[in-house]
Amino acid sequence: MLDAKVWWPLFPLLLLLVIVCLTWALVIAVRGHADTRAKWLQLGAFACYVLAAVSAVASERGAVSANLHRPFSLATQLCLLLALVHHWKSPQRPLRWLNAAAWGGILADTALHVLMVRH
């Protein structure tokens, strides 16, 4: 049931979900009326996730270690957590939802990796 050939197409879809959510949130933060901290948190989350994605693709090709993307992914999750805490009671509901969706995509990707490795 958890054969990698069956579930492998989910990884690019989760990547697309996270990239779209983070890009959309970054545009809202920069063009909207978000404060400076919100802008930096969104920029940090976006930059760390792009680095995580690039290093994950490079590790699949054998160019770098398979563990290189993990610190970038953890930094992305930290930025998203801080952004969610920052926006929790603010009127910026779209940023809260987009950050939660992006974090959910990252966690789903991690869970799928764990399930496939254990199976």
N, CA, C and O atoms as a printed pandas DataFrame, in Angstrom:
     atom_number atom_name residue_name chain_id  residue_number  x_coord  y_coord  z_coord
0              1         N          MET        A               1    0.805   -1.204    0.000
1              2        CA          MET        A               1    0.000    0.000    0.000
2              3         C          MET        A               1    0.847    1.267    0.000
3              4         O          MET        A               1    0.479    2.254   -0.636
4              5         N          LEU        A               2    1.965    1.251    0.698
5              6        CA          LEU        A               2    2.832    2.422    0.736
6              7         C          LEU        A               2    4.023    2.256   -0.196
7              8         O          LEU        A               2    5.150    2.605    0.154
8              9         N          ASP        A               3    3.771    1.735   -1.355
9             10        CA          ASP        A               3    4.819    1.554   -2.340
10            11         C          ASP        A               3    5.248    2.925   -2.864
11            12         O          ASP        A               3    4.411    3.777   -3.159
12            13         N          ALA        A               4    6.550    3.124   -2.975
13            14        CA          ALA        A               4    7.077    4.414   -3.404
14            15         C          ALA        A               4    6.618    4.780   -4.813
15            16         O          ALA        A               4    6.440    5.961   -5.111
16            17         N          LYS        A               5    6.426    3.804   -5.670
17            18        CA          LYS        A               5    5.983    4.096   -7.036
18            19         C          LYS        A               5    4.572    4.655   -7.061
19            20         O          LYS        A               5    4.226    5.441   -7.943
20            21         N          VAL        A               6    3.766    4.256   -6.103
21            22        CA          VAL        A               6    2.382    4.736   -6.046
22            23         C          VAL        A               6    2.298    6.134   -5.439
23            24         O          VAL        A               6    1.589    7.000   -5.951
24            25         N          TRP        A               7    3.026    6.347   -4.343
25            26        CA          TRP        A               7    2.907    7.593   -3.603
26            27         C          TRP        A               7    3.878    8.682   -4.036
27            28         O          TRP        A               7    3.756    9.823   -3.589
28            29         N          TRP        A               8    4.833    8.359   -4.890
29            30        CA          TRP        A               8    5.841    9.346   -5.299
30            31         C          TRP        A               8    5.250   10.606   -5.942
31            32         O          TRP        A               8    5.795   11.687   -5.719
32            33         N          PRO        A               9    4.157   10.531   -6.734
33            34        CA          PRO        A               9    3.596   11.771   -7.307
34            35         C          PRO        A               9    3.086   12.774   -6.281
35            36         O          PRO        A               9    2.879   13.939   -6.620
36            37         N          LEU        A              10    2.880   12.358   -5.045
37            38        CA          LEU        A              10    2.430   13.307   -4.028
38            39         C          LEU        A              10    3.515   14.317   -3.646
39            40         O          LEU        A              10    3.200   15.444   -3.263
40            41         N          PHE        A              11    4.765   13.933   -3.745
41            42        CA          PHE        A              11    5.840   14.834   -3.336
42            43         C          PHE        A              11    5.901   16.107   -4.181
43            44         O          PHE        A              11    6.006   17.191   -3.607
44            45         N          PRO        A              12    5.841   16.034   -5.508
45            46        CA          PRO        A              12    5.814   17.294   -6.275
46            47         C          PRO        A              12    4.551   18.108   -6.021
47            48         O          PRO        A              12    4.594   19.337   -6.069
48            49         N          LEU        A              13    3.437   17.451   -5.753
49            50        CA          LEU        A              13    2.206   18.191   -5.451
50            51         C          LEU        A              13    2.322   18.929   -4.115
51            52         O          LEU        A              13    1.869   20.066   -3.987
52            53         N          LEU        A              14    2.923   18.284   -3.138
53            54        CA          LEU        A              14    3.141   18.963   -1.855
54            55         C          LEU        A              14    4.139   20.105   -2.011
55            56         O          LEU        A              14    3.970   21.163   -1.405
56            57         N          LEU        A              15    5.166   19.900   -2.812
57            58        CA          LEU        A              15    6.124   20.970   -3.108
58            59         C          LEU        A              15    5.418   22.152   -3.747
59            60         O          LEU        A              15    5.660   23.300   -3.373
60            61         N          LEU        A              16    4.553   21.881   -4.700
61            62        CA          LEU        A              16    3.798   22.944   -5.368
62            63         C          LEU        A              16    2.887   23.670   -4.385
63            64         O          LEU        A              16    2.797   24.897   -4.414
64            65         N          LEU        A              17    2.216   22.930   -3.522
65            66        CA          LEU        A              17    1.346   23.548   -2.521
66            67         C          LEU        A              17    2.127   24.506   -1.631
67            68         O          LEU        A              17    1.697   25.636   -1.397
68            69         N          VAL        A              18    3.263   24.056   -1.141
69            70        CA          VAL        A              18    4.053   24.881   -0.221
70            71         C          VAL        A              18    4.615   26.101   -0.944
71            72         O          VAL        A              18    4.572   27.207   -0.404
72            73         N          ILE        A              19    5.136   25.924   -2.144
73            74        CA          ILE        A              19    5.696   27.052   -2.890
74            75         C          ILE        A              19    4.621   28.090   -3.203
75            76         O          ILE        A              19    4.859   29.290   -3.068
76            77         N          VAL        A              20    3.441   27.632   -3.620
77            78        CA          VAL        A              20    2.354   28.571   -3.932
78            79         C          VAL        A              20    1.922   29.325   -2.678
79            80         O          VAL        A              20    1.751   30.544   -2.716
80            81         N          CYS        A              21    1.748   28.615   -1.577
81            82        CA          CYS        A              21    1.328   29.277   -0.336
82            83         C          CYS        A              21    2.370   30.277    0.157
83            84         O          CYS        A              21    2.028   31.390    0.556
84            85         N          LEU        A              22    3.638   29.880    0.129
85            86        CA          LEU        A              22    4.685   30.786    0.604
86            87         C          LEU        A              22    4.852   31.988   -0.315
87            88         O          LEU        A              22    5.090   33.099    0.160
88            89         N          THR        A              23    4.733   31.783   -1.621
89            90        CA          THR        A              23    4.840   32.903   -2.563
90            91         C          THR        A              23    3.671   33.855   -2.391
91            92         O          THR        A              23    3.858   35.071   -2.354
92            93         N          TRP        A              24    2.478   33.316   -2.286
93            94        CA          TRP        A              24    1.287   34.132   -2.099
94            95         C          TRP        A              24    1.375   34.928   -0.797
95            96         O          TRP        A              24    1.053   36.115   -0.771
96            97         N          ALA        A              25    1.809   34.280    0.278
97            98        CA          ALA        A              25    1.954   34.964    1.562
98            99         C          ALA        A              25    3.030   36.041    1.498
99           100         O          ALA        A              25    2.874   37.103    2.102
100          101         N          LEU        A              26    4.110   35.785    0.781
101          102        CA          LEU        A              26    5.167   36.788    0.645
102          103         C          LEU        A              26    4.658   38.005   -0.116
103          104         O          LEU        A              26    4.958   39.140    0.254
104          105         N          VAL        A              27    3.895   37.776   -1.171
105          106        CA          VAL        A              27    3.329   38.894   -1.937
106          107         C          VAL        A              27    2.365   39.702   -1.074
107          108         O          VAL        A              27    2.386   40.933   -1.107
108          109         N          ILE        A              28    1.525   39.022   -0.305
109          110        CA          ILE        A              28    0.579   39.731    0.577
110          111         C          ILE        A              28    1.337   40.530    1.633
111          112         O          ILE        A              28    0.972   41.666    1.934
112          113         N          ALA        A              29    2.378   39.946    2.190
113          114        CA          ALA        A              29    3.135   40.641    3.238
114          115         C          ALA        A              29    3.867   41.860    2.692
115          116         O          ALA        A              29    3.907   42.904    3.344
116          117         N          VAL        A              30    4.448   41.736    1.498
117          118        CA          VAL        A              30    5.226   42.843    0.947
118          119         C          VAL        A              30    4.313   43.931    0.378
119          120         O          VAL        A              30    4.544   45.117    0.614
120          121         N          ARG        A              31    3.293   43.543   -0.358
121          122        CA          ARG        A              31    2.399   44.530   -0.975
122          123         C          ARG        A              31    1.324   45.039   -0.034
123          124         O          ARG        A              31    0.799   46.137   -0.222
124          125         N          GLY        A              32    0.998   44.256    0.967
125          126        CA          GLY        A              32   -0.049   44.641    1.901
126          127         C          GLY        A              32    0.485   45.578    2.966
127          128         O          GLY        A              32    1.525   46.217    2.812
128          129         N          HIS        A              33   -0.254   45.630    4.028
129          130        CA          HIS        A              33    0.111   46.533    5.119
130          131         C          HIS        A              33    0.687   45.768    6.300
131          132         O          HIS        A              33    0.416   46.098    7.455
132          133         N          ALA        A              34    1.474   44.755    6.009
133          134        CA          ALA        A              34    2.102   43.971    7.067
134          135         C          ALA        A              34    3.271   44.744    7.657
135          136         O          ALA        A              34    3.900   45.562    6.985
136          137         N          ASP        A              35    3.548   44.471    8.923
137          138        CA          ASP        A              35    4.666   45.144    9.571
138          139         C          ASP        A              35    6.002   44.528    9.138
139          140         O          ASP        A              35    6.035   43.532    8.416
140          141         N          THR        A              36    7.067   45.121    9.581
141          142        CA          THR        A              36    8.404   44.702    9.146
142          143         C          THR        A              36    8.718   43.274    9.590
143          144         O          THR        A              36    9.317   42.511    8.832
144          145         N          ARG        A              37    8.322   42.908   10.801
145          146        CA          ARG        A              37    8.594   41.557   11.286
146          147         C          ARG        A              37    7.890   40.521   10.418
147          148         O          ARG        A              37    8.465   39.478   10.105
148          149         N          ALA        A              38    6.660   40.799   10.030
149          150        CA          ALA        A              38    5.909   39.863    9.186
150          151         C          ALA        A              38    6.591   39.698    7.833
151          152         O          ALA        A              38    6.673   38.589    7.305
152          153         N          LYS        A              39    7.079   40.797    7.276
153          154        CA          LYS        A              39    7.776   40.716    5.988
154          155         C          LYS        A              39    9.035   39.865    6.083
155          156         O          LYS        A              39    9.298   39.047    5.202
156          157         N          TRP        A              40    9.814   40.050    7.143
157          158        CA          TRP        A              40   11.052   39.292    7.297
158          159         C          TRP        A              40   10.779   37.822    7.577
159          160         O          TRP        A              40   11.512   36.954    7.104
160          161         N          LEU        A              41    9.732   37.538    8.342
161          162        CA          LEU        A              41    9.391   36.135    8.593
162          163         C          LEU        A              41    8.954   35.444    7.305
163          164         O          LEU        A              41    9.325   34.297    7.061
164          165         N          GLN        A              42    8.174   36.129    6.487
165          166        CA          GLN        A              42    7.740   35.534    5.220
166          167         C          GLN        A              42    8.913   35.352    4.269
167          168         O          GLN        A              42    9.029   34.320    3.608
168          169         N          LEU        A              43    9.770   36.339    4.200
169          170        CA          LEU        A              43   10.952   36.230    3.344
170          171         C          LEU        A              43   11.863   35.105    3.826
171          172         O          LEU        A              43   12.405   34.355    3.014
172          173         N          GLY        A              44   12.033   34.983    5.135
173          174        CA          GLY        A              44   12.865   33.910    5.689
174          175         C          GLY        A              44   12.294   32.537    5.399
175          176         O          GLY        A              44   13.026   31.620    5.026
176          177         N          ALA        A              45   10.979   32.392    5.570
177          178        CA          ALA        A              45   10.341   31.097    5.297
178          179         C          ALA        A              45   10.473   30.742    3.823
179          180         O          ALA        A              45   10.776   29.599    3.482
180          181         N          PHE        A              46   10.247   31.718    2.950
181          182        CA          PHE        A              46   10.343   31.460    1.511
182          183         C          PHE        A              46   11.772   31.095    1.112
183          184         O          PHE        A              46   11.987   30.121    0.390
184          185         N          ALA        A              47   12.742   31.869    1.579
185          186        CA          ALA        A              47   14.141   31.620    1.216
186          187         C          ALA        A              47   14.625   30.265    1.747
187          188         O          ALA        A              47   15.301   29.521    1.036
188          189         N          CYS        A              48   14.277   29.952    2.991
189          190        CA          CYS        A              48   14.706   28.668    3.562
190          191         C          CYS        A              48   14.055   27.501    2.833
191          192         O          CYS        A              48   14.691   26.466    2.633
192          193         N          TYR        A              49   12.793   27.654    2.430
193          194        CA          TYR        A              49   12.143   26.547    1.736
194          195         C          TYR        A              49   12.714   26.362    0.335
195          196         O          TYR        A              49   12.853   25.230   -0.128
196          197         N          VAL        A              50   13.039   27.436   -0.333
197          198        CA          VAL        A              50   13.661   27.303   -1.658
198          199         C          VAL        A              50   15.002   26.592   -1.525
199          200         O          VAL        A              50   15.327   25.725   -2.336
200          201         N          LEU        A              51   15.782   26.952   -0.509
201          202        CA          LEU        A              51   17.057   26.266   -0.283
202          203         C          LEU        A              51   16.838   24.791    0.060
203          204         O          LEU        A              51   17.602   23.931   -0.380
204          205         N          ALA        A              52   15.800   24.497    0.844
205          206        CA          ALA        A              52   15.496   23.098    1.176
206          207         C          ALA        A              52   15.097   22.319   -0.075
207          208         O          ALA        A              52   15.532   21.184   -0.270
208          209         N          ALA        A              53   14.279   22.925   -0.910
209          210        CA          ALA        A              53   13.840   22.238   -2.131
210          211         C          ALA        A              53   15.004   22.005   -3.085
211          212         O          ALA        A              53   15.128   20.922   -3.656
212          213         N          VAL        A              54   15.855   23.006   -3.264
213          214        CA          VAL        A              54   17.000   22.866   -4.164
214          215         C          VAL        A              54   17.965   21.807   -3.646
215          216         O          VAL        A              54   18.475   20.999   -4.422
216          217         N          SER        A              55   18.218   21.806   -2.339
217          218        CA          SER        A              55   19.138   20.801   -1.795
218          219         C          SER        A              55   18.520   19.400   -1.818
219          220         O          SER        A              55   19.248   18.417   -1.959
220          221         N          ALA        A              56   17.198   19.289   -1.683
221          222        CA          ALA        A              56   16.553   17.975   -1.780
222          223         C          ALA        A              56   16.643   17.430   -3.200
223          224         O          ALA        A              56   16.896   16.241   -3.394
224          225         N          VAL        A              57   16.440   18.287   -4.186
225          226        CA          VAL        A              57   16.559   17.845   -5.578
226          227         C          VAL        A              57   18.006   17.454   -5.874
227          228         O          VAL        A              57   18.260   16.463   -6.560
228          229         N          ALA        A              58   18.944   18.231   -5.358
229          230        CA          ALA        A              58   20.359   17.916   -5.578
230          231         C          ALA        A              58   20.740   16.605   -4.895
231          232         O          ALA        A              58   21.566   15.853   -5.413
232          233         N          SER        A              59   20.149   16.329   -3.745
233          234        CA          SER        A              59   20.471   15.072   -3.062
234          235         C          SER        A              59   19.874   13.875   -3.789
235          236         O          SER        A              59   20.441   12.784   -3.743
236          237         N          GLU        A              60   18.739   14.060   -4.461
237          238        CA          GLU        A              60   18.163   12.969   -5.244
238          239         C          GLU        A              60   19.049   12.615   -6.436
239          240         O          GLU        A              60   19.078   11.465   -6.874
240          241         N          ARG        A              61   19.752   13.582   -6.945
241          242        CA          ARG        A              61   20.653   13.348   -8.078
242          243         C          ARG        A              61   22.023   12.871   -7.619
243          244         O          ARG        A              61   22.875   12.548   -8.447
244          245         N          GLY        A              62   22.240   12.822   -6.313
245          246        CA          GLY        A              62   23.506   12.329   -5.791
246          247         C          GLY        A              62   24.584   13.393   -5.695
247          248         O          GLY        A              62   25.741   13.062   -5.437
248          249         N          ALA        A              63   24.246   14.655   -5.893
249          250        CA          ALA        A              63   25.245   15.719   -5.866
250          251         C          ALA        A              63   25.655   16.103   -4.444
251          252         O          ALA        A              63   26.800   16.486   -4.206
252          253         N          VAL        A              64   24.720   15.999   -3.504
253          254        CA          VAL        A              64   25.005   16.372   -2.116
254          255         C          VAL        A              64   24.426   15.309   -1.189
255          256         O          VAL        A              64   23.747   14.383   -1.634
256          257         N          SER        A              65   24.699   15.454    0.085
257          258        CA          SER        A              65   24.193   14.511    1.085
258          259         C          SER        A              65   22.666   14.572    1.162
259          260         O          SER        A              65   22.065   15.625    0.950
260          261         N          ALA        A              66   22.060   13.445    1.462
261          262        CA          ALA        A              66   20.600   13.380    1.575
262          263         C          ALA        A              66   20.090   14.143    2.790
263          264         O          ALA        A              66   18.899   14.444    2.872
264          265         N          ASN        A              67   20.962   14.458    3.724
265          266        CA          ASN        A              67   20.551   15.156    4.939
266          267         C          ASN        A              67   20.726   16.666    4.857
267          268         O          ASN        A              67   20.405   17.366    5.818
268          269         N          LEU        A              68   21.218   17.182    3.757
269          270        CA          LEU        A              68   21.490   18.611    3.651
270          271         C          LEU        A              68   20.222   19.452    3.715
271          272         O          LEU        A              68   20.257   20.569    4.231
272          273         N          HIS        A              69   19.113   18.948    3.208
273          274        CA          HIS        A              69   17.891   19.750    3.175
274          275         C          HIS        A              69   17.214   19.871    4.536
275          276         O          HIS        A              69   16.371   20.750    4.717
276          277         N          ARG        A              70   17.549   19.031    5.481
277          278        CA          ARG        A              70   16.849   19.022    6.771
278          279         C          ARG        A              70   17.020   20.297    7.582
279          280         O          ARG        A              70   16.025   20.787    8.117
280          281         N          PRO        A              71   18.211   20.867    7.709
281          282        CA          PRO        A              71   18.306   22.137    8.461
282          283         C          PRO        A              71   17.503   23.266    7.810
283          284         O          PRO        A              71   16.910   24.089    8.506
284          285         N          PHE        A              72   17.486   23.303    6.484
285          286        CA          PHE        A              72   16.706   24.336    5.800
286          287         C          PHE        A              72   15.212   24.121    6.024
287          288         O          PHE        A              72   14.463   25.083    6.195
288          289         N          SER        A              73   14.784   22.876    6.025
289          290        CA          SER        A              73   13.384   22.575    6.277
290          291         C          SER        A              73   12.996   22.948    7.711
291          292         O          SER        A              73   11.920   23.500    7.942
292          293         N          LEU        A              74   13.861   22.649    8.660
293          294        CA          LEU        A              74   13.580   23.026   10.049
294          295         C          LEU        A              74   13.563   24.541   10.225
295          296         O          LEU        A              74   12.751   25.068   10.986
296          297         N          ALA        A              75   14.452   25.242    9.529
297          298        CA          ALA        A              75   14.444   26.711    9.591
298          299         C          ALA        A              75   13.156   27.268    8.987
299          300         O          ALA        A              75   12.600   28.241    9.496
300          301         N          THR        A              76   12.683   26.653    7.905
301          302        CA          THR        A              76   11.412   27.067    7.310
302          303         C          THR        A              76   10.281   26.868    8.299
303          304         O          THR        A              76    9.444   27.754    8.476
304          305         N          GLN        A              77   10.249   25.717    8.940
305          306        CA          GLN        A              77    9.186   25.446    9.902
306          307         C          GLN        A              77    9.246   26.393   11.091
307          308         O          GLN        A              77    8.207   26.787   11.621
308          309         N          LEU        A              78   10.442   26.762   11.512
309          310        CA          LEU        A              78   10.581   27.729   12.605
310          311         C          LEU        A              78   10.046   29.092   12.177
311          312         O          LEU        A              78    9.325   29.739   12.937
312          313         N          CYS        A              79   10.392   29.535   10.970
313          314        CA          CYS        A              79    9.868   30.813   10.468
314          315         C          CYS        A              79    8.344   30.782   10.362
315          316         O          CYS        A              79    7.678   31.764   10.690
316          317         N          LEU        A              80    7.795   29.660    9.905
317          318        CA          LEU        A              80    6.346   29.550    9.792
318          319         C          LEU        A              80    5.684   29.551   11.165
319          320         O          LEU        A              80    4.636   30.170   11.345
320          321         N          LEU        A              81    6.281   28.869   12.125
321          322        CA          LEU        A              81    5.733   28.875   13.479
322          323         C          LEU        A              81    5.756   30.287   14.062
323          324         O          LEU        A              81    4.771   30.733   14.651
324          325         N          LEU        A              82    6.867   30.980   13.900
325          326        CA          LEU        A              82    6.953   32.352   14.401
326          327         C          LEU        A              82    5.971   33.276   13.682
327          328         O          LEU        A              82    5.393   34.169   14.302
328          329         N          ALA        A              83    5.780   33.068   12.388
329          330        CA          ALA        A              83    4.809   33.873   11.650
330          331         C          ALA        A              83    3.389   33.588   12.119
331          332         O          ALA        A              83    2.581   34.508   12.249
332          333         N          LEU        A              84    3.081   32.319   12.373
333          334        CA          LEU        A              84    1.746   31.985   12.874
334          335         C          LEU        A              84    1.507   32.603   14.250
335          336         O          LEU        A              84    0.424   33.127   14.511
336          337         N          VAL        A              85    2.494   32.547   15.121
337          338        CA          VAL        A              85    2.358   33.167   16.443
338          339         C          VAL        A              85    2.211   34.682   16.285
339          340         O          VAL        A              85    1.404   35.305   16.974
340          341         N          HIS        A              86    2.979   35.261   15.390
341          342        CA          HIS        A              86    2.929   36.708   15.168
342          343         C          HIS        A              86    1.559   37.150   14.636
343          344         O          HIS        A              86    1.045   38.197   15.029
344          345         N          HIS        A              87    0.980   36.354   13.748
345          346        CA          HIS        A              87   -0.291   36.728   13.126
346          347         C          HIS        A              87   -1.510   36.151   13.834
347          348         O          HIS        A              87   -2.629   36.299   13.342
348          349         N          TRP        A              88   -1.321   35.500   14.968
349          350        CA          TRP        A              88   -2.430   34.783   15.585
350          351         C          TRP        A              88   -3.615   35.697   15.907
351          352         O          TRP        A              88   -4.760   35.329   15.646
352          353         N          LYS        A              89   -3.362   36.870   16.465
353          354        CA          LYS        A              89   -4.451   37.784   16.807
354          355         C          LYS        A              89   -4.470   39.024   15.924
355          356         O          LYS        A              89   -5.161   39.996   16.231
356          357         N          SER        A              90   -3.732   38.997   14.852
357          358        CA          SER        A              90   -3.718   40.149   13.955
358          359         C          SER        A              90   -4.851   40.024   12.939
359          360         O          SER        A              90   -5.421   38.945   12.772
360          361         N          PRO        A              91   -5.173   41.105   12.272
361          362        CA          PRO        A              91   -6.230   41.039   11.256
362          363         C          PRO        A              91   -5.760   40.417    9.936
363          364         O          PRO        A              91   -6.531   40.367    8.977
364          365         N          GLN        A              92   -4.542   39.957    9.870
365          366        CA          GLN        A              92   -3.983   39.364    8.649
366          367         C          GLN        A              92   -4.377   37.892    8.535
367          368         O          GLN        A              92   -3.513   37.018    8.606
368          369         N          ARG        A              93   -5.657   37.609    8.362
369          370        CA          ARG        A              93   -6.133   36.232    8.281
370          371         C          ARG        A              93   -5.567   35.472    7.082
371          372         O          ARG        A              93   -5.247   34.292    7.222
372          373         N          PRO        A              94   -5.428   36.100    5.900
373          374        CA          PRO        A              94   -4.852   35.332    4.779
374          375         C          PRO        A              94   -3.431   34.836    5.060
375          376         O          PRO        A              94   -3.074   33.724    4.671
376          377         N          LEU        A              95   -2.631   35.649    5.728
377          378        CA          LEU        A              95   -1.270   35.210    6.057
378          379         C          LEU        A              95   -1.302   34.033    7.028
379          380         O          LEU        A              95   -0.496   33.108    6.920
380          381         N          ARG        A              96   -2.221   34.073    7.963
381          382        CA          ARG        A              96   -2.346   32.975    8.922
382          383         C          ARG        A              96   -2.729   31.681    8.207
383          384         O          ARG        A              96   -2.142   30.633    8.476
384          385         N          TRP        A              97   -3.703   31.739    7.301
385          386        CA          TRP        A              97   -4.153   30.541    6.586
386          387         C          TRP        A              97   -3.099   30.024    5.617
387          388         O          TRP        A              97   -2.889   28.816    5.515
388          389         N          LEU        A              98   -2.440   30.922    4.911
389          390        CA          LEU        A              98   -1.417   30.486    3.952
390          391         C          LEU        A              98   -0.217   29.866    4.661
391          392         O          LEU        A              98    0.325   28.861    4.200
392          393         N          ASN        A              99    0.200   30.455    5.775
393          394        CA          ASN        A              99    1.313   29.884    6.532
394          395         C          ASN        A              99    0.934   28.532    7.120
395          396         O          ASN        A              99    1.754   27.614    7.151
396          397         N          ALA        A             100   -0.301   28.406    7.587
397          398        CA          ALA        A             100   -0.748   27.116    8.135
398          399         C          ALA        A             100   -0.804   26.052    7.033
399          400         O          ALA        A             100   -0.435   24.901    7.266
400          401         N          ALA        A             101   -1.263   26.431    5.843
401          402        CA          ALA        A             101   -1.316   25.474    4.729
402          403         C          ALA        A             101    0.093   25.061    4.298
403          404         O          ALA        A             101    0.337   23.889    4.010
404          405         N          ALA        A             102    1.014   26.019    4.254
405          406        CA          ALA        A             102    2.393   25.699    3.886
406          407         C          ALA        A             102    3.026   24.771    4.912
407          408         O          ALA        A             102    3.702   23.808    4.550
408          409         N          TRP        A             103    2.811   25.056    6.185
409          410        CA          TRP        A             103    3.364   24.203    7.231
410          411         C          TRP        A             103    2.734   22.823    7.180
411          412         O          TRP        A             103    3.417   21.821    7.393
412          413         N          GLY        A             104    1.444   22.760    6.902
413          414        CA          GLY        A             104    0.781   21.466    6.752
414          415         C          GLY        A             104    1.352   20.663    5.597
415          416         O          GLY        A             104    1.501   19.446    5.704
416          417         N          GLY        A             105    1.675   21.332    4.486
417          418        CA          GLY        A             105    2.296   20.649    3.354
418          419         C          GLY        A             105    3.668   20.096    3.698
419          420         O          GLY        A             105    4.021   18.994    3.280
420          421         N          ILE        A             106    4.437   20.855    4.456
421          422        CA          ILE        A             106    5.759   20.391    4.873
422          423         C          ILE        A             106    5.627   19.198    5.807
423          424         O          ILE        A             106    6.365   18.221    5.678
424          425         N          LEU        A             107    4.697   19.272    6.740
425          426        CA          LEU        A             107    4.501   18.163    7.677
426          427         C          LEU        A             107    3.959   16.926    6.967
427          428         O          LEU        A             107    4.329   15.806    7.319
428          429         N          ALA        A             108    3.099   17.107    5.985
429          430        CA          ALA        A             108    2.589   15.970    5.213
430          431         C          ALA        A             108    3.714   15.307    4.426
431          432         O          ALA        A             108    3.770   14.081    4.337
432          433         N          ASP        A             109    4.604   16.106    3.861
433          434        CA          ASP        A             109    5.759   15.578    3.148
434          435         C          ASP        A             109    6.639   14.761    4.088
435          436         O          ASP        A             109    7.087   13.669    3.737
436          437         N          THR        A             110    6.882   15.291    5.275
437          438        CA          THR        A             110    7.698   14.578    6.261
438          439         C          THR        A             110    7.035   13.272    6.679
439          440         O          THR        A             110    7.692   12.235    6.765
440          441         N          ALA        A             111    5.744   13.325    6.936
441          442        CA          ALA        A             111    5.023   12.118    7.350
442          443         C          ALA        A             111    5.036   11.064    6.252
443          444         O          ALA        A             111    5.179    9.873    6.530
444          445         N          LEU        A             112    4.889   11.497    5.011
445          446        CA          LEU        A             112    4.910   10.550    3.901
446          447         C          LEU        A             112    6.283    9.903    3.756
447          448         O          LEU        A             112    6.380    8.707    3.482
448          449         N          HIS        A             113    7.343   10.686    3.939
449          450        CA          HIS        A             113    8.693   10.116    3.913
450          451         C          HIS        A             113    8.864    9.076    5.010
451          452         O          HIS        A             113    9.389    7.990    4.764
452          453         N          VAL        A             114    8.422    9.405    6.217
453          454        CA          VAL        A             114    8.564    8.477    7.342
454          455         C          VAL        A             114    7.785    7.197    7.088
455          456         O          VAL        A             114    8.294    6.103    7.331
456          457         N          LEU        A             115    6.562    7.323    6.604
457          458        CA          LEU        A             115    5.751    6.135    6.340
458          459         C          LEU        A             115    6.356    5.254    5.251
459          460         O          LEU        A             115    6.311    4.027    5.342
460          461         N          MET        A             116    6.915    5.875    4.235
461          462        CA          MET        A             116    7.502    5.096    3.146
462          463         C          MET        A             116    8.789    4.407    3.574
463          464         O          MET        A             116    9.082    3.303    3.116
464          465         N          VAL        A             117    9.555    5.043    4.440
465          466        CA          VAL        A             117   10.816    4.443    4.889
466          467         C          VAL        A             117   10.532    3.292    5.846
467          468         O          VAL        A             117   11.220    2.272    5.802
468          469         N          ARG        A             118    9.540    3.435    6.698
469          470        CA          ARG        A             118    9.212    2.384    7.661
470          471         C          ARG        A             118    8.541    1.193    7.000
471          472         O          ARG        A             118    8.624    0.079    7.518
472          473         N          HIS        A             119    7.895    1.395    5.896
473          474        CA          HIS        A             119    7.162    0.317    5.246
474          475         C          HIS        A             119    8.088   -0.581    4.528
475          476         O          HIS        A             119    7.652   -1.555    3.915
